[in-house]
Amino acid sequence: MRKKDNPLKSTGGLAILKGNLAPEGCVVKLAGHNILNFRGAARVFDSEEAAFAAIERAGSKPATLS
């Protein structure tokens, strides 16, 4: 257990995002990475199941983040 004066992240575990895919903004849980900015192509899916199906079809190619 961590004490409140020694957090894993100084900014907390959530971030508010805004952009062309979320013009009114959205909330994302920050877990497992330290990327603060991302610029690149996005794939949009109508459901979580469709997103997972696309991942399974693509195989285990690593993601490229900048």
Secondary structure, DSSP 8 states (H G I E B T S, - for coil): ---TTS-SSTT-SEEEEEETTEEEEEEEE--S-------S-----SSHHHHHHHHHHH-S------
